[in-house]
Amino acid sequence: MEDGYYHKVKNVIILSTDCFSEVDCKKLVKAISTLGVVRTVNKHSKKNKTFRIRISRKSMPLLIDLIKPHMHFCFYYKLGKYQ
């Protein structure tokens, strides 16, 4: 649960998938989309060719309903205003 954060300005969750290949990120995005969560793969660093997955603002309530029951309370801060 450690590799991600809530972006306060954009009101989205970013999954820090920097060590994943673009192909792996796209596979993960495909799996996440089957749950109805809107997401995108964004290039994080052109130099290192790293990618991160961004969960859209409108999918936040759905995502929280899906993952919060499985989270330890000490990580709720990663949910931002949705905690």
Secondary structure, 3 states (H helix, E strand, C coil): CCCEEEECCCCEEEECCCCCCHHHHHHHHHHHHCCCCCEEEEEEECCCCEEEEEECHHHHHHHHHHHHHHCCHHHHHHHHHHC
